[in-house]
Amino acid sequence: MKLKKPVKELKLSVPVQDTSVSSFLTASGTFHDGDLLLNQKGLRLISDDNDSPPQPAESKEFDLQFSLEDLETIKVIGKGSGGVVQLVRHKWVGTLFALKVIQMNIQEDIRKQIVQELKINQGSQCPHVVVCYHSFYHNGAISLVLEYMDRGSLADVLRQVKTVLEPYLAVLCKQVLQGLVYLHHERHVIHRDIKPSNLLVNHKGEVKITDFGVSAMLASSMGQRDTFVGTYNYMAPERISGSTYDYKSDIWSLGMVTLECAIGRFPYIQSEDQQGWPSFYELLEAIVGGSPPSAPPDQFSPEFCSFISACIQKDPRDRSSSLDLLNHPFLKKFEDKDIDLGILVASLEPPISFPR
């Protein structure tokens, strides 16, 4: 990829002064931010009307009452600039969870995002958003006890299958879109970081969205270049250029992920033979200033090409909404075909092996 002209209007955010977590601690050591209270006993949301916590979401499969001491670590399954994700087991029940630990000595905007994620998780009633069963605050860190998705992420799947066929992509996209409809239309939240590693899969073939923008913000704020660049790969042009953005930025990202699954490479890499990735600024210039990628019409169905085009438009006003895309002909084409994504993931090696 040979691009000579620099990006003239590129705006990258500069980290602001960190906010001390002590500003949000009560005398008893409880993390208190607005209507959210979090400590070693768990999370409570204070109602504006009667100061009573809300009832737990009915969609959660069970409501185990436990503390962090009831969890035993099996192994670390993920590391990021904000902390670690561990596979843990409940000592008495044997249930597996993913424990995400986030250090809270971070920037103001990131803290707000984390609080937002906690509230979304607390009230989530969507089967396509990863369930958060409990959350705790202790010694400067927030711990989230999350649903364990035993087949890892879509990134793990792609490392084994290289490409995903259209029928499976239709099933996958439908589930992700159902999650986005929930976030966009019910929770009024922009995810901000739709990418393969934030779309988790289990052995049943269920696909669920995780990390509502928290990981991306943590990564970029901590100055880790590889993670920082990775965050921008799937980002919509209007976000990279510093323009205002809305829910449609998530649609661009979904289109990029879907196209990558189909063609077996990141869409801005011209071919598998291309030597290395474009440089950081070459990639940003291509996304902001170049023509958007598209699905090759000689390799894919007209419905699939139309779906990708409906997602990957430079002008967000030309992109379809998550609600509209759920009725797209590409998804409708396979609705009565009884496609089981579980068959695909069952044929793969699980990303984590451990003694039961």
SULFEN-V644643 format. One record per helix or strand of 2 or more residues. SS is the DSSP state (A for helix, B for strand). FROM is the first residue (numbers start at 1). LEN is the number of residues. If there is no record, write none. Layout:
SS_FROM_LEN, SS_FROM_LEN
This chain:
A_21_4, B_31_3, B_36_4, B_42_4, A_68_3, B_71_10, B_83_8, B_96_8, A_108_16, B_132_7, B_141_7, A_154_8, A_166_21, A_196_3, B_199_3, B_207_3, A_214_8, A_225_9, A_237_4, A_248_16, A_280_10, A_302_10, A_316_3, A_322_4, A_329_4, A_341_6
